[in-house]
Amino acid sequence: MNAKQCKMARDGLGLTGRVLAEEAGVPYATLARFEAGANIRADTVEKLADTLAASGAQFVYGADRYGVTVPE
């Protein structure tokens, strides 16, 4: 998952940054830095991705494109 996918998934699921950070067990400031394009630890990205996936987000890659789908 990259930063844009994180933000798209979070928005699509209707989660605020603070809620996602709390559910993933990461500091909100770290999430905000990640979504702004900063590098963060791989295990932290994994926590965020796992939390979003548990809420129904699916991350899509291919043909030099990326995206995310969320349930209705």
C-alpha positions as CSV (number, residue, x, y, z in Angstrom):
1,M,0.0,0.0,0.0
2,N,1.3,3.5,-0.8
3,A,0.3,6.8,0.7
4,K,-2.3,7.6,-1.9
5,Q,-4.0,4.2,-1.5
6,C,-4.0,4.7,2.2
7,K,-5.8,8.0,1.9
8,M,-8.2,6.7,-0.8
9,A,-9.1,3.7,1.4
10,R,-9.5,5.8,4.5
11,D,-11.8,8.3,2.7
12,G,-13.8,5.5,1.0
13,L,-14.4,3.8,4.4
14,G,-15.3,7.0,6.0
15,L,-12.5,6.9,8.6
16,T,-10.8,10.0,10.0
17,G,-7.1,9.9,10.3
18,R,-7.3,9.8,14.0
19,V,-9.7,6.8,14.0
20,L,-7.5,4.9,11.6
21,A,-4.3,5.6,13.6
22,E,-6.0,4.6,16.8
23,E,-7.4,1.3,15.3
24,A,-4.0,0.5,13.8
25,G,-2.1,1.3,17.0
26,V,0.1,3.9,15.4
27,P,0.6,7.6,16.3
28,Y,-1.6,10.0,14.3
29,A,1.4,12.1,13.5
30,T,3.0,9.1,11.8
31,L,-0.1,8.5,9.6
32,A,-0.3,12.2,8.7
33,R,3.4,12.1,7.7
34,F,2.8,9.0,5.6
35,E,-0.2,10.4,3.8
36,A,1.8,13.6,3.1
37,G,4.5,11.5,1.3
38,A,7.1,10.8,4.0
39,N,8.6,7.4,4.4
40,I,7.6,5.4,7.5
41,R,8.6,2.0,8.8
42,A,7.4,-0.9,6.7
43,D,5.9,-2.6,9.8
44,T,3.8,0.6,10.4
45,V,2.6,0.6,6.8
46,E,1.6,-3.1,7.3
47,K,-0.4,-2.2,10.4
48,L,-2.2,0.5,8.5
49,A,-2.9,-1.7,5.5
50,D,-4.1,-4.6,7.7
51,T,-6.5,-2.3,9.6
52,L,-7.9,-1.0,6.3
53,A,-8.2,-4.5,4.8
54,A,-10.0,-5.7,7.9
55,S,-12.6,-2.9,7.2
56,G,-13.0,-4.2,3.7
57,A,-10.5,-2.2,1.6
58,Q,-8.7,-4.1,-1.2
59,F,-5.6,-2.7,-2.8
60,V,-5.2,-2.9,-6.6
61,Y,-1.9,-2.8,-8.5
62,G,-1.1,-3.4,-12.2
63,A,-0.2,-1.8,-15.5
64,D,1.6,1.1,-13.7
65,R,-1.6,2.0,-11.9
66,Y,-2.8,1.6,-8.4
67,G,-6.1,1.9,-6.7
68,V,-8.3,0.7,-3.9
69,T,-11.8,-0.7,-3.7
70,V,-14.1,-0.5,-0.6
71,P,-17.5,-2.0,0.1
72,E,-20.6,0.1,-0.4
